[in-house]
Amino acid sequence: MSKIKLYGTYLTNVTSFSANFDTMTISARPQFTGDFRNTLTLNFSAVKSFTGYNFDTVTYVMLSTTDNSIMFDAEYTLSAYNFWNTLTSLSTNSTPSTTLSANYPEVSGFPITTYTINNNTMTITFPEVTATGTVDIIAINPAGYGVFGRDVTIVNGITVS
């Protein structure tokens, strides 16, 4: 008995006739989930944990701060990340899809190595905070990136007070 089933016009007819089917967006980018009402306290360091999806494939983590100012007592170098520089193939006219480029504009922040990931929980050790403002976390993997303040819609980032 064959394990291959060939679908032709019958499947097309069924889906177009009933219109009762679900659509689902599938993404492999890292994504923060949950309700995080985190704050950092001025002149203190902290360890914070965040949950999400696809953290097991994260290759790079950045902290993005208000006006790209240095808010930490640590030697960080501001750098930019352009998702399109990591792609190996583009469309025939060598430009990215407008939908994808709108979802993944270039971001900038301070790359960090003080994080661990275990079962889609990311734990970050923040250095001492030396200024007030807002800190955002950018988790990057080969499929794209997730930004804490965009993924979790009820917050704009981590408030430093």
JOZI-V652441 format. One record per residue. N is the residue number from 0. RES is the residue in three letters. PHI is phi in whole degrees, 0 to 359 (none if undefined). PSI is psi in whole degrees, 0 to 359 (* if undefined). D_LAST is the distance of its C-alpha to the last C-alpha in Angstrom with 1 decimal. Layout:
BEGIN
<<N:RES:PHI:PSI:D_LAST> <N:RES:PHI:PSI:D_LAST>>
END
This chain:
BEGIN
<<0:MET:none:137:67.8> <1:SER:279:142:65.4> <2:LYS:263:6:61.6> <3:ILE:258:129:61.1> <4:LYS:243:123:60.9> <5:LEU:266:122:61.4> <6:TYR:256:133:59.8> <7:GLY:234:232:61.4> <8:THR:291:337:61.9> <9:TYR:297:316:61.7> <10:LEU:295:317:58.0> <11:THR:299:317:57.4> <12:ASN:296:321:59.5> <13:VAL:293:313:57.7> <14:THR:291:324:54.2> <15:SER:284:332:55.3> <16:PHE:285:310:57.4> <17:SER:278:322:55.0> <18:ALA:56:18:51.6> <19:ASN:256:70:50.1> <20:PHE:222:153:48.0> <21:ASP:267:150:44.3> <22:THR:245:147:42.2> <23:MET:219:134:39.4> <24:THR:274:129:37.0> <25:ILE:247:130:37.0> <26:SER:219:145:34.4> <27:ALA:252:3:33.9> <28:ARG:289:155:30.5> <29:PRO:293:143:27.5> <30:GLN:218:129:25.7> <31:PHE:280:142:22.6> <32:THR:229:165:23.5> <33:GLY:93:181:22.2> <34:ASP:255:105:19.3> <35:PHE:249:113:16.1> <36:ARG:247:65:13.1> <37:ASN:269:145:11.0> <38:THR:226:156:7.3> <39:LEU:244:146:6.5> <40:THR:258:133:5.4> <41:LEU:304:136:5.7> <42:ASN:72:18:9.5> <43:PHE:228:153:10.5> <44:SER:264:168:12.5> <45:ALA:204:157:13.0> <46:VAL:242:122:15.9> <47:LYS:233:146:15.6> <48:SER:245:144:18.8> <49:PHE:226:141:19.7> <50:THR:252:159:23.1> <51:GLY:180:198:25.3> <52:TYR:242:149:28.7> <53:ASN:61:25:30.4> <54:PHE:289:336:27.9> <55:ASP:293:347:31.1> <56:THR:252:8:32.0> <57:VAL:295:132:28.8> <58:THR:247:348:29.7> <59:TYR:201:136:26.6> <60:VAL:231:136:22.8> <61:MET:232:150:20.5> <62:LEU:254:127:16.8> <63:SER:249:133:16.3> <64:THR:239:167:13.5> <65:THR:304:124:13.0> <66:ASP:55:28:16.3> <67:ASN:55:26:17.1> <68:SER:280:153:15.2> <69:ILE:275:115:14.9> <70:MET:252:6:11.4> <71:PHE:237:152:13.0> <72:ASP:274:69:15.3> <73:ALA:204:159:18.2> <74:GLU:274:95:21.2> <75:TYR:246:147:20.7> <76:THR:245:125:23.0> <77:LEU:293:132:22.3> <78:SER:220:161:25.0> <79:ALA:252:150:26.2> <80:TYR:233:122:27.7> <81:ASN:246:112:30.6> <82:PHE:303:327:31.9> <83:TRP:289:337:35.3> <84:ASN:290:340:35.9> <85:THR:267:348:36.0> <86:LEU:286:143:38.6> <87:THR:264:344:42.2> <88:SER:218:147:44.0> <89:LEU:234:175:43.6> <90:SER:294:173:45.7> <91:THR:297:335:49.0> <92:ASN:263:14:47.7> <93:SER:61:28:45.0> <94:THR:235:144:42.1> <95:PRO:288:159:39.6> <96:SER:303:140:39.8> <97:THR:295:327:38.0> <98:THR:294:314:36.4> <99:LEU:293:319:35.1> <100:SER:292:331:33.9> <101:ALA:289:325:32.0> <102:ASN:283:333:30.3> <103:TYR:232:64:29.5> <104:PRO:291:164:28.8> <105:GLU:301:140:27.9> <106:VAL:238:160:24.3> <107:SER:225:153:22.5> <108:GLY:179:192:20.0> <109:PHE:251:112:19.9> <110:PRO:298:139:22.4> <111:ILE:233:160:21.5> <112:THR:236:4:23.8> <113:THR:269:52:21.6> <114:TYR:223:154:22.2> <115:THR:228:153:25.0> <116:ILE:230:131:26.6> <117:ASN:214:117:28.7> <118:ASN:53:49:30.3> <119:ASN:59:28:27.9> <120:THR:243:122:24.9> <121:MET:258:124:22.6> <122:THR:249:123:20.7> <123:ILE:245:132:18.3> <124:THR:264:108:17.4> <125:PHE:276:137:14.3> <126:PRO:288:176:14.7> <127:GLU:302:133:12.4> <128:VAL:271:129:9.3> <129:THR:246:1:10.0> <130:ALA:209:156:8.2> <131:THR:274:161:5.4> <132:GLY:150:208:7.2> <133:THR:232:136:9.0> <134:VAL:245:136:11.1> <135:ASP:241:153:14.5> <136:ILE:249:133:17.2> <137:ILE:242:116:20.8> <138:ALA:256:127:23.5> <139:ILE:240:136:26.9> <140:ASN:222:177:30.5> <141:PRO:298:343:33.9> <142:ALA:267:352:33.8> <143:GLY:147:207:30.7> <144:TYR:214:158:27.0> <145:GLY:240:140:24.3> <146:VAL:245:124:20.9> <147:PHE:311:308:18.3> <148:GLY:291:342:17.1> <149:ARG:267:321:20.8> <150:ASP:290:320:22.3> <151:VAL:261:98:20.0> <152:THR:291:344:20.5> <153:ILE:273:0:18.2> <154:VAL:230:158:15.0> <155:ASN:254:5:14.3> <156:GLY:141:197:12.6> <157:ILE:258:123:9.7> <158:THR:278:134:6.3> <159:VAL:253:122:3.8> <160:SER:222:*:0.0>>
END
